[in-house]
Amino acid sequence: MLHFTPDEFERRRERLRAEMAERKLDALLLFAQDSLYWLTGFDTFGFCFFQCLVVKADGEMRLLARSADLRQAQATSNIKTIVLWRDRGGANPAIELRDIMDDMGLLGARVGVEWATHGLTAANGRLVEEKLGSFASLQDASDLVPALRLVKSEAEIAYVQEAARLGDEAFEAMWPLLREGADEADLLHALQGDILRKGGDYPANPFILGSGTDALLCRYKSGRRQLSAQDQLTIEWSGVKAQYHAPLMRTLVVGRPLMRHEELFAAGSQALRAVEDAMRPGNTFGDVFDAHARVMEDHDLVRHRLAACGYSVGARFAPSWMDPQMFVSGNAEPIRPNMTLFAHMIIMDSDSGTAMSLGQTYLTTDGAPESLSRLPVELAFTG
């Protein structure tokens, strides 16, 4: 069930070892599920419990996990050594982790740790500090693997392209259902069902779908309604293939667009074009955000925009498909070729109750970025 060749995984491990050597790390403790997947292929949601991959500077790897993930790791990863910690009252898997590291000769070593991840709760992090704080010199290495994952290989790009195709086709499956009286549940079923039916995966976070006043929300919530004759619907969804995501976002109109919809679309589409122009080597993630912000300011929409306008995407796990690198003010991360980046222009005018969102995933190149979606950037309406 490995989605990449042994050579691909070996190249990733060598890149990891080179970065560890640069940081003078003797070992690395990986808790982020996307890090484990990228390095070994290990595919699970078991990271909601304590699990850790210990990687030594020489490339040796040992996984500490629960018994429920033993066969999962054997079936989906290239990890050879798997150690289980036993579920029981008062269990402290950090003790087993320390024993593994001791057996690997890491007493007193300089060890990087992925602290900033959903795969390591605050409670488990305290256990790690308590049991390993005097055993080794712990260094924050939360950014190490995410930085390596930022630029995609040809094989990864192929999965993102396939994810984008699935996202486009899901929208085309949903669009004919959009009309007065349509149930949000049917629209959501069409989006998600089409992706799964065609061999895609569950997304790392739920699709966003809200109509009426809820079109101004940019998070999923429970509850469904039926569309009225004059309505607005905001959706954010993603095709997913081999855990690689290619998100899209649109605000659609049932009936005819209001004048405010047209004004906000004009601003959003202009901002998206400005972002595309800035999404080139020689610029930074912060430059991309600034391009978006300037257009919003020109249209007097500063109060109605967000403080971010996108982020890197790739293989991610719950609870979010967002990578850490975001389009925010002051982010000095450089734009480089072969990144897969999602840009969203989200405008929420609470004064008039009008929403307008546009978003799609791009592949960066040596010049202008390439949109991975073939859906047109237009003000789509049913009337």
C-alpha positions in Angstrom: 0.0 0.0 0.0 3.0 2.3 -0.4 2.1 5.2 -2.7 5.7 6.0 -3.6 8.7 4.0 -4.8 11.6 2.9 -2.5 13.9 5.4 -4.3 11.5 8.3 -3.5 11.4 7.4 0.2 15.2 7.1 0.2 15.6 10.5 -1.3 13.4 11.9 1.4 15.4 10.2 4.1 18.6 11.5 2.7 17.2 15.1 2.7 16.1 14.6 6.2 19.5 13.4 7.3 21.2 16.3 5.6 19.0 18.8 7.4 19.6 17.0 10.7 23.4 17.2 10.2 23.0 20.9 9.4 21.3 21.4 12.7 23.7 19.1 14.5 20.9 16.7 15.6 21.8 13.2 16.7 18.1 12.1 16.4 14.7 13.4 15.7 11.4 12.5 17.4 8.5 12.7 14.8 5.0 13.1 16.2 3.3 14.8 13.3 1.3 12.2 11.2 2.1 14.0 8.0 5.8 13.8 8.8 5.5 10.0 9.3 3.5 9.6 6.1 6.0 11.7 4.1 9.0 9.8 5.4 7.8 6.2 5.6 4.3 6.0 4.1 2.7 5.2 7.5 -1.0 6.0 7.0 -3.2 6.0 10.1 -5.4 8.2 12.4 -3.8 6.5 15.4 -1.8 9.7 16.1 -4.7 10.8 18.3 -2.9 8.5 20.8 0.8 8.6 21.7 3.0 7.5 18.9 6.5 8.5 17.9 9.0 7.7 15.2 12.6 8.0 16.3 15.0 8.8 13.5 18.7 8.6 14.1 21.3 10.7 12.2 22.5 7.5 10.5 19.0 6.8 9.2 17.9 4.1 11.6 14.2 4.4 12.4 12.0 2.9 15.2 8.3 3.4 15.7 6.6 3.4 19.1 2.8 2.9 18.7 -0.2 1.1 20.2 -1.1 -2.5 19.3 -4.0 -1.3 17.2 -1.5 0.3 14.8 1.0 -2.6 14.5 -0.6 -4.1 11.4 -1.3 -0.6 10.1 2.3 0.2 10.2 3.3 -3.1 8.7 0.9 -2.7 5.8 1.3 0.9 4.9 4.9 1.8 5.8 8.5 0.8 5.2 9.3 0.9 9.0 11.1 -2.3 10.0 11.2 -1.9 13.8 7.9 -1.4 15.6 7.7 -1.3 19.4 4.3 -1.4 21.1 3.4 0.4 24.3 0.6 -1.4 26.2 -2.7 0.2 27.1 -3.3 0.0 30.8 -4.3 2.1 33.7 -1.6 4.8 34.4 0.3 3.9 31.2 3.2 6.3 30.4 4.5 5.6 26.9 7.2 8.2 27.4 9.0 5.6 29.5 9.0 3.2 26.6 10.2 6.0 24.3 13.1 6.7 26.7 14.0 3.0 26.7 14.0 2.9 22.9 16.3 5.9 22.8 18.5 4.4 25.4 18.8 1.2 23.3 19.6 3.3 20.3 22.5 4.9 22.2 21.0 8.4 22.5 21.7 9.1 26.2 23.0 12.7 26.3 22.3 13.2 22.6 21.0 16.3 20.9 17.5 15.4 19.9 15.0 17.4 17.8 11.4 17.2 18.7 8.2 18.0 16.8 6.4 19.9 19.5 4.0 21.9 17.3 1.7 19.2 16.0 -1.7 17.8 16.7 0.0 14.5 17.0 1.5 15.5 20.4 -1.0 16.8 22.9 0.1 19.1 25.7 -0.4 16.3 28.2 1.8 13.9 26.3 4.3 16.7 25.7 4.6 17.1 29.4 5.3 13.3 29.7 8.0 13.6 27.1 9.7 16.5 28.8 9.5 14.8 32.2 11.0 11.5 31.0 13.5 12.8 28.4 14.4 16.3 29.7 17.4 15.0 31.7 18.0 12.0 29.3 18.8 14.1 26.3 19.1 17.7 25.1 15.7 18.4 23.5 15.6 20.9 20.7 12.5 22.3 19.0 12.5 20.9 15.4 8.8 21.4 14.6 9.6 23.2 11.4 12.2 20.7 10.0 10.0 18.2 8.1 7.3 20.8 7.1 10.1 22.7 5.4 11.2 19.6 3.5 7.6 18.8 2.5 7.1 22.3 1.0 8.6 21.7 -2.4 7.0 18.7 -4.0 8.5 15.9 -6.1 7.1 14.9 -9.5 5.3 12.0 -7.9 3.7 14.2 -5.3 2.7 16.8 -7.9 0.9 14.0 -9.9 -1.2 13.2 -6.8 -2.1 16.8 -6.3 -3.1 17.1 -10.0 -5.3 14.0 -9.6 -6.8 15.5 -6.4 -7.5 18.7 -8.4 -9.3 16.7 -11.1 -11.4 15.0 -8.5 -12.3 18.4 -7.0 -13.4 19.8 -10.3 -15.5 16.8 -11.1 -17.1 16.9 -7.6 -18.2 20.5 -8.3 -19.7 19.5 -11.7 -21.6 16.7 -9.9 -23.1 19.1 -7.4 -23.9 22.1 -9.7 -27.0 20.6 -11.3 -28.6 20.2 -7.9 -28.2 23.9 -7.0 -31.7 25.4 -7.1 -34.6 26.7 -5.0 -35.6 24.0 -2.4 -32.3 22.1 -2.7 -31.2 20.6 0.6 -27.6 21.4 1.7 -27.3 17.7 2.7 -27.8 16.6 -0.9 -25.2 19.2 -2.1 -22.6 18.0 0.5 -23.3 14.4 -0.4 -22.7 15.1 -4.1 -19.4 16.8 -3.4 -18.0 14.2 -1.0 -19.6 11.2 -2.6 -18.3 11.9 -6.1 -14.7 12.1 -4.7 -15.0 8.9 -2.8 -16.7 7.1 -5.6 -13.9 7.9 -8.0 -11.1 6.6 -5.7 -10.3 9.8 -3.7 -9.9 10.0 0.1 -11.6 11.6 3.0 -10.4 15.2 3.5 -8.3 16.2 6.5 -11.0 18.5 7.6 -14.7 18.6 6.8 -16.0 20.4 3.7 -17.5 23.8 4.4 -21.0 24.4 3.1 -23.2 27.2 4.3 -26.1 29.1 2.7 -28.0 32.3 3.6 -26.3 34.0 6.5 -24.2 30.9 7.1 -22.5 31.6 3.7 -20.4 34.1 5.7 -18.9 31.3 7.8 -15.6 29.7 6.9 -15.8 26.6 9.1 -18.0 23.5 9.0 -20.9 23.4 11.4 -23.7 20.9 12.0 -27.1 21.5 10.7 -28.7 21.7 7.2 -31.2 24.0 5.5 -33.0 24.2 2.2 -32.1 26.9 -0.3 -34.5 29.7 -1.0 -35.4 31.3 -4.4 -32.8 34.0 -3.8 -29.9 32.7 -1.8 -26.1 32.4 -1.5 -24.0 29.4 -0.9 -20.3 29.3 0.1 -18.5 26.0 -0.3 -14.9 25.0 0.4 -14.0 21.5 -0.6 -11.0 19.5 -1.8 -10.2 16.7 -4.0 -7.9 14.2 -2.1 -5.7 11.5 -3.6 -3.3 9.5 -1.5 -3.9 12.1 1.3 -2.8 14.9 -1.1 -5.2 17.8 -1.2 -6.2 20.4 -3.8 -8.7 22.7 -2.2 -11.2 25.0 -4.0 -13.6 27.7 -2.7 -16.6 29.4 -4.3 -19.6 31.5 -3.3 -22.5 30.6 -5.6 -25.8 32.5 -6.0 -29.3 30.9 -6.3 -31.4 33.3 -8.4 -29.7 36.5 -9.6 -26.6 38.1 -8.0 -27.3 41.2 -5.9 -25.4 44.3 -6.7 -23.2 43.7 -3.6 -22.4 40.2 -4.9 -21.1 41.7 -8.1 -19.1 44.4 -6.3 -17.5 41.8 -4.0 -16.8 39.4 -6.9 -15.1 42.2 -8.8 -12.8 42.8 -5.8 -12.2 39.1 -5.1 -11.3 38.3 -8.7 -9.0 41.3 -9.0 -7.3 40.2 -5.7 -6.9 36.7 -7.0 -5.2 38.0 -10.2 -2.9 40.1 -8.0 -2.0 37.1 -5.9 -1.3 35.0 -9.0 1.1 37.8 -10.2 2.9 37.7 -6.8 3.1 34.0 -6.5 6.5 33.7 -8.3 10.1 33.0 -7.4 11.7 36.1 -6.1 8.7 37.0 -3.9 7.7 35.7 -0.5 4.5 34.4 1.1 4.2 37.8 2.8 4.3 39.5 -0.7 1.4 37.3 -1.8 -0.6 38.4 1.2 0.3 42.1 0.6 -0.9 41.8 -3.0 -4.3 40.6 -1.8 -4.5 43.2 1.0 -3.8 46.1 -1.4 -6.7 45.2 -3.6 -9.0 44.8 -0.6 -7.9 48.2 0.7 -8.6 49.8 -2.7 -12.1 48.4 -2.6 -12.7 49.6 1.1 -12.9 46.0 2.2 -10.3 45.8 5.0 -13.0 45.2 7.6 -14.5 42.4 5.6 -11.4 40.4 4.6 -9.3 37.9 6.7 -5.8 38.2 8.0 -4.6 35.4 5.8 -5.3 34.5 2.2 -4.0 31.0 1.7 -1.4 28.4 2.6 0.7 25.5 1.4 -1.2 22.2 0.9 0.0 18.6 0.4 -0.5 15.4 2.3 -2.2 16.2 5.5 -4.2 14.6 8.3 -7.0 15.6 10.6 -7.9 18.1 11.9 -6.8 20.4 9.0 -5.6 20.2 5.5 -3.6 23.4 6.0 0.2 23.2 6.0 2.0 25.6 8.5 3.3 28.0 5.8 0.6 30.6 5.3 0.1 33.8 3.2 0.1 36.3 6.1 1.7 39.7 6.5 5.5 39.5 7.1 6.0 35.8 6.2 9.5 35.7 4.7 9.1 32.1 3.3 10.3 32.4 -0.3 8.1 31.2 -3.2 10.0 28.4 -5.1 9.0 26.2 -8.0 7.0 23.0 -7.4 5.1 24.2 -4.4 1.4 23.5 -4.3 -0.3 26.5 -2.8 -4.0 27.3 -2.1 -5.0 31.0 -2.4 -8.4 32.1 -1.1 -10.1 35.5 -1.4 -12.7 35.4 1.4 -14.9 38.5 1.8 -17.6 38.5 4.5 -19.7 41.7 4.5 -21.6 41.3 7.8 -23.1 44.8 7.3 -25.1 43.7 4.2 -25.0 40.0 4.9 -23.3 39.3 1.7 -20.6 36.7 1.1 -18.1 36.2 -1.7 -15.2 33.7 -1.7 -12.9 32.5 -4.5 -10.1 30.0 -4.1 -8.1 27.5 -5.9 -4.8 25.5 -5.7 -1.8 26.4 -7.8 1.5 24.8 -8.8 4.3 27.3 -8.7 6.8 27.3 -11.6 9.9 29.4 -12.6 7.4 32.1 -13.7 3.6 32.4 -13.3 1.8 29.8 -11.2 -0.4 27.2 -12.9 -3.9 26.8 -11.6 -4.6 23.1 -11.1 -8.3 23.6 -11.5 -10.0 24.0 -14.8 -13.1 25.6 -13.2 -13.6 29.1 -14.4 -13.2 32.0 -12.0 -16.7 33.5 -12.5 -19.7 34.7 -10.6 -21.8 31.6 -10.9 -25.6 31.8 -10.4 -28.6 29.8 -11.3 -31.1 32.5 -12.4 
